[in-house]
Amino acid sequence: MEDVVKKFKRVEAKLKAKEWFKRDRWIASVHGFPKERPEFVTFHVFKKHWYNEDSQGIHIESYLAIDPKKRKKSSITIHVLHHAKIPGTNLKRTVIAQPFVDAVYGEVKKWEGYKFRAGKYGTQPFTKILDGTDEDFEDILLVEVQRMCLKLGPEMDKAIQQSKREAGQPI
């Protein structure tokens, strides 16, 4: 498990060294999944207001299996809430997912390797498969996370702000 954690911690350190990461108050976390007897290590990148306190909110995510034999298949995606409703509201999660996906669809569709799911407003609207055994995995992941943060982060912020207005919450 430690070797996988180290891979993600190196990516995290490179992200934290970026001025935009600090300026825009991004957060990165590395943790085992599931909590009891983890089979994977997950890497999340998110902002404080993305409802991700319990790792079930909105976050950019990658993962690697702890078992080296299962490490080849990995991915990068954005989770748009694991719950049916936006925390603290009665609003469905699609109040965030739909305007976000509609705003980024044309951009992400152009990105090599990214595939949208049939239910594109689901919890993981699109994914890019990564090879977790590639010697350049960390560099590839860093490039993809940066692109998602810089290109998609502002659109997610707008979708969250709009959902808060609809819920009558302070922005």
Buried (B, 14 or more C-beta within 10 A) or exposed (E): EEEBBEBBBBBBEBBEEBEEBEEBEBBBBBBBBEEEEBEBBBBBBBBEBBBBEEBBBBBBBBBBBBEEEEBBEBBBBBBBBBEEEBBEBEBBBBBBBBBBBEBBBEEBEEBEEBEBEEEBBBBBBBBBBBEBEBEEBBEBBBEBBBBBBEEBBEBBBBBBBBBBEEBEEEE
